[in-house]
Amino acid sequence: MNQLNNAFTLFLSLLVEATPFLLLGVILSSLLLFFVDERKLIASMPRHPFLGAVFGSCVGFLFPVCECGNVPVARRLLSQGAPAPVAIGFLLAAPTINPVVIWSTWVAFRDQPEIWVLRILFSLSISIFIGCVFSTQKDLGPLLQRAVFRSRPRKFAEDKPALLQSGSYLLGQSGTPLPLDANVLNTPVSQNINTKPLSDRLQLFVENAIQEFRELGSILVLGSAIAAIIQVVIPRDIIISLGQGPVMSILAMMLLAAVVSICSTVDAFFALAFASTFTSGSLLAFLIFGPMIDIKAIGLLLSVFKTKSIIYLFLIAGQLTFLLTLFINLYVS
């Protein structure tokens, strides 16, 4: 009974912690949808793989969202034809490269400035590298979920009305969700959105945000429940006991980061509890890997990417995190 109570408490804490940032991400996604000329926005993004990855990673600084709130925005960018390096860079860097997280990390590790400095540098490096890797995939069809891929413009330069899909549907004039396919482009609601009266756009904005929040919120609930159950079933003492030495400490903290699924805005204070017993490299591994890949966010990522794409992200991010933080343990600490 105690385990059930603990699991329920953990579930609620994860949900309460992540929901505001998911809502913020949905709001940003809907703002892009109804108040920004997305064709001009996408056209201004760098097409060069490296510059696009740098641009996307740094744009995260303007959107203070965690690993839940960044998914709707990244999905929005991909569905509108944004270059893959830009969207991937934003997806991976935004939970860490934003003023809220940078500030919280500095407060937690004020006596260890190398922690928050290296967290920024390593997170940027990993997100830029992975963004460049994904740029080599010219056809994104095998990587993206069908709904997201089908909504991408076939040819960016051609003159088409702005795509208004969000998630897997678009609200029609009757309030009925429309499937995300090319036929939606010819519906009146998807044309000349920027010329509609402000009151109409505000109404569409609210309705769209509610629909997308329902879709992603249900996934977040499931992911939070799984993360809470795993934390109860697998005693944390077992994970901590593995954290001995330069290698095992990193692996243990990466595993802990994926299991606890703590929000990036407060994870620095969680990691601070291990500062006296774990190596600097393992603390960095927790702070870098957790915001990129955790159990809670996998369900949200599945709304954008196919399973094999998430496996690629997981493996590349994990390997780079391990190598960079192992270097810190062996040659710096």
N, C-alpha and C positions, 0 to 999 in steps of 0.2 A: 504493500500500500504506500509505503514511504517512497519507493522508487517511482510509482505512478504520480504521486504528488510532486516529486522533484522534476519529473519529465514535463508535467503540465506547467510548472513554474518556469522552467527553462523555455518551453515553447512560447509562453506569453511574453517573456522578456525578449526573446529574439524577434517576435512579431511586433511588439510595441517599439522596439529599437529601430527596426528596418522600415516599418510602414511609412513614417513621415518622409523618409528619403525616397521611397518608391513613389509616393505621391508627388514629391518635388520633381522627380524624373518624368512622370506622366504629364505634369503641368508644363514642363519645358518642351516635351515632345509635342503637346497640343499647341503651344505657342508657336513652334516652328510650323505647325500645320496650318494655322489660320491667320497668323499675323506677320509671317516672313515670306518673301518671295523666294521660294526654295530653289528655283532655277538659277537665280542670281547668286544665292548662297553657295550652291554646289559648284557653279561655274568659277567662283572665286577661289575654290580650294585647289591647292597644288596637285598637279597630276603626276609629278615625279614621285616615285615610291618613297625615297628617303625624306624628301621635303614634306610629302603628305603625312608620313608617320610622325614627323616632328610636329607638324601643325596640329594633327589630331591629339597628340599627347599633351601639348601645351594648352589646347583649348579647354582641357579638363580643368585648368586653373580658374576658368570663368564660371564653371558650373559646379558648385559645392555639393556633389551627390556622392553617395557611397556605392558599393557594388550592387545594390538593388536599384537605385535610381538611375544609374548610367545605362542600364539595358534598354529602357524605352527610347532614350535619345539615340543610342547607337542603332537600334532597329529602325528608327525613323530615318536616320542618315543613309543607311544601307538601302532601304526601300525607295529612297529618292535618287539613287544612283551615285551616292558619294563614293569616291575611291576607297577601295578596301583598306589601304594603309591608314587613311584618316579615321575611318570608323573603328578599326581594330585598335589603333593608337589611343583613341578616346576611351574605348571600352576598358582597356587595361590600365590606363594612367589616371583617368578621372577619379577613381576612388581614393587615390593617394596624392595626386598632384592637384590639390585644391587648398585654398587658404584655411579652411576649417581643420582639415587633417594635419596640415603642416603646423598650425598653431598648437593643436592638441599634442602632437609628438614633441614639439619643443618644450611645452610645459612639463610633460612627463619625464623627458630626458634632458632636463636643463643642465644637469651635471655631466652629461655625456653627449656633447654637441655632435660628435661624429655619428651618432645613431640617426638623428633626424636629417643630417646632411646626406649621409650615405643612402638613407631610405629614398630620398628624392632622386639622387643620381642613379641608383640602381633601378628604381621603378621606371624612370624615363628611359634608361638604356634598354631594359627588357621590352618595354612596350614599343619602342621604335624598331628594335630588331624584329620582333614578331610581326609588326605591321609590314616591314619590308619582305618578310618571308611570305606572308599572305598575298603580297602584290604580285608574286610570280604566278599565282593562279589566275589566269586570264578569264576563264569561265567560272563564275562563282556558283553556278547551279549545283554542283556536287557538294558545296559547303553550306549553303543557306537552306533554310526551310522553304518549301515550295511557295508558300504565301508571300514571303518576303522577296524571294527571287523573282516571282512573276510580276511584282509591282515595280521592279526596277525598269527605268526607261531602256529600251533596246538600243537606242542610239541617243547619246546625251545631247548632241547638237540639234536634233530635229525639233521642230516647233510643235510641242504638245502642251495641252493644258496641264497645270500643276497637278500632281498626284495627291489625292487627299486621303489615301488609305492610312489607317493607323492600326497596327496590330494585324488582325486577320479580317477586318471588316471596316466598313465606312457607314456612318449613319446616313440613311436616305432622308428625303424631305418628310416622309411619313414616320420617321423614327425607327424604321426597320433596318437592321444591319444588312449591308450589301456585301456579297462575297468579294474578296480581294482578287480581281482579275481585270483583264484589259477592258471588258465591257463597261466597267465603272467609269472609265475615262470619258465616256460619251454622255454621262448623266448630267443634268443641269447643275446638281449640287457641286460637281467637281470643276465647274468652269467659272473663271473670273471671280474667285473667292476674295481676292484683294479689293475688288470693286464693290462688294456687298456692304450694306450699312453696318456700322459698328455694332449695333444691337443684335443684328443677325449673326455676326461673327462671334460675339460673346456667347450667344445661346448655343451655337454649334460647338464652341470651345468647351463649354461646361458639359454638354452631352457626350462629346467625344472623350473627354477626360474621364468621365464616369465609366463609360464602356471599357476603356483600356485599363482603368484601375481595377475593374471587376475581373478582367481576364488575367492580368498579371498578379493581382492580389490573391486569387485562388491558387496560383502556382506558388506564390510566396508562402502561403499557409501550409501547403504540402511540404515544401522544402524545410520550413522551420520545424515542422513536426518530426521529420526524419532526422534533422540535426539534433533535436532534443532527445529523441530516443537513443541515438548512438552515444550521446554524452552520458546517458544513464547506464546503458548496457556495458560500455567500455569504461571502466574506472579510470579516472584521470591519473591516478597514482601509477598505473601501469605505463602510461605514456611518459610521465615525468621520469620514471625510473630508467627509461631508455636513454635519457638525455645526458650521457656521459661521454666526454671526449669531443674532439673537433668535428667528427663526422656524425656520430650518433645524436649529438645534441641538435644539430641542424635538422636531421631527418625527423627527430621527435617533435621539434617546434613546427615544422612544416605540416606534419600530421595533425598536431594540435590545432593549428590555424584552420585547417580544412574542417576539422570536427566541430570546434566550438562555434564557427561561423559568426564571429563577433563583428559588429559594424566597424568600418575603418575609422570612423570619427572618435571612437573610444578604445580601439584596440591597443593603443600605446599605453594606456593605464593598466590594461590587463597584462601586457608584456612586462611592465615595470615590476610586477610581483615576482618575476623570475630573474630579475637583473642580478641578484646576489648569488644565484646558483648556476645560471646558464651563461654560455659564452656570448660575446658581442655578436658574433656571426650568426648564432642561432636566434638571438633576439631580432636581428635584421631579417632573417629568413621568415620569421613569424609575421613581421610587419610588412614584408614585401609580397609574400606568396598568398597570405590570407585574403587581401582585397581583390586579388586576381581570380583565385579559384577557391571556393568553399562550397560545402554541400547545399547551403541555403540558396545560393545563386545559380546552381546548376539547372534547376527547373526553369528559371527565367532565361538562362542562356539557350535552353532547348526551344524557346519560342522564336529564336533567331537562327541558330545554327543547327545543323545535323549533328548526330552523335559523334561521328568521326572527327568533325571539326573541333568539337569541344575536347576530344582526346588529344588532338594536335596541340591545342592551346595549353592543356594541362601538362603534357609532356615537355613542351618547349619551355614554358614558364617555370616548371619545376626544375629542369636541368640548369637553366641559366641562374635561377635563384640559388641553387645548391653550389654551383661553381663559384659564383661571385662571393657568397658568404663564406665558403670554405677558404677562399683566398684570405679573407679578413681573419679567420681563425688561425690560419697557419703562419701568415706573414705580417699581420698588423697587430693583432691582439697581444 
